[in-house]
Amino acid sequence: MKLGFLTACLPDVPLPELAAWAADHGYRALEVAAWPATGNRPFTASHLAAESLDRTGAEHVAELFHRHGLTLSSLAYYDNPLHPDPEERLRVHAHLRRCIDVAALVGAPTVGTFVGRHPGRTVAENLADAAQIFPELTGYAAERGVKIVIENCVMEGWHPDGYPGNLAYSPELWEWMFSLGLYLNYDPSHLVWMGIDPVAALRPYVGKVAHAQAKDVQLDTAARNRYGWPGRAARTDPWDTGWWRYRVPGLGEVDWRRIVDTLDEGGYDGVLSVEHEDPVWSGDRHRTETGLEIARRTLAPLLAG
């Protein structure tokens, strides 16, 4: 297993600088952000311009990673394939296909996205809609030797009432999405705050994990006693539930020793990619890089590969 990180935490740092920093600081892989230009939308970046990258550009990317001894573990385009606006939905699908094309060019084995959700429809209606959409996309990826991986992030901020905005948040839904040809980008942090044991949830499905992310979560159970599990009712920030927050690995509730051991025992030998969304170790480049250093010191001793 190799340790990497998702580049979206440093959106303004060019990919060549990120690759050099990663190699110099003990990382062996990068999950490269490949959103189209999205302005200041949070948690996104455009380190690889999938919409315009040609074969020559892909060769330059491959050479950059080879020079620094890094693996390009995945292209990251976490958007909403079930977007309620039909035109935006088509744009999401088109960019996802382009990311798949580019992944094949640069030799990345996976492209990461979400199942998503139309917030005005029921869960059952959304699942039926997704069952019509994803087999074509997973078939397109398979023809190019690429797997689509779905992160189990709840994406509660996408729903006006803070309900799940990405219908991939539980093992019940994982089994459904596997039937569509999708794979799991496993992230334990989301399971912890939902009350799901991340090790018990992972163990039966390690064979369907094609990529894994490392993010931690810190719980405030006293605040949960006030707001309830769905979080505060009145929010100025749709992502602020009021009783939990993401942290870098080692500063939250996740038992990384057991997570890594379960992945190893199940035969996973891919990349464990730090997804840095820690509000404490953010705000400028130095603090973000310090957060990545904390994550590396926590995880690197646990990885046998």
C-alpha positions, 0 to 999 in steps of 0.5 A: 500500500502506498501513501498519497494525498488528494491535491485539492487541498492546495488548489493554487499550487501547480502540479509540478510543485505539488509532485516535488513537495510530495516526493520530498516529504515522504508521499508516494502517490497523488490523487489529482484534482481534475474539476473544470475551472469552478471559481472559488467553489470549496473542496475543488481544484483543477490541477489537471485540465482534463477538458484540454489535455492531449496525448503530448500533455499526458506524456508530460504528466506521466514523465513528471510522476516518473521523475519524482517516483510517484504513482498517479492513483486517481483523477478526482472529479467529485460532482453530481451526476444526478444534478437536478438541472438537465443541462448541468447534468449533461455537463457533469457526464461529459466531463466525467467521460473526459476524465476517463479518457485522460485517466487512460492516457496518463495511466491512472487506474481510477476516476473518482466521483459521486453517485449524487442526488436530485434533492427534489426526488425521493431516494427510490426515484434517484436510485432508479434514475442512477440505474439508467445512467451509470451502466453506460458510464461504467461501460465507457470506463471499462472499455478504456481500462479505467474504474469509476470509484465512488466516495462514500461521502454523505454530501449533506451540504448539497441538500437544502435540509442537510439530508444525504446528497450522495446516495453512496453513504452506507453498505446497503447502497454500496451493494446496489452501486456495485451492481452498476459496475461502480467501485468504492473509494472508501473513506472511514470518516463519513461512517464514524459520524453516521454511527457506522463501525468503519471496520465492520462496514469495510471488511466484507467489501475490501475486494470492491475497494479500488481506491481509499482515502484517509480523512479523520473526524472529530465528534462533539457529542455534547453539541449533538445532544442539542442539535440531534444527529442531522445537525443544527437547524439554522445554518449559515454554512450548509456544511456546518452541522455544529457537532462534528468536523473533519480532521487530518488522520491522527487528530480524530476518532478513526482507528487507523491501525485497524483500518489499515490492517483490514485493508491489508488482510483483505488484499488491498494493495493500492493507494491510501490517499489523504483527503485534507479538509481539516479546518485547523490545519488550513488557511494558508500553504504552510498550515496545509502542508503541516497538516499533510505532515501530521497525516504522513507521520500518523499513517506511514508507520502503518503501511507495509508496502 
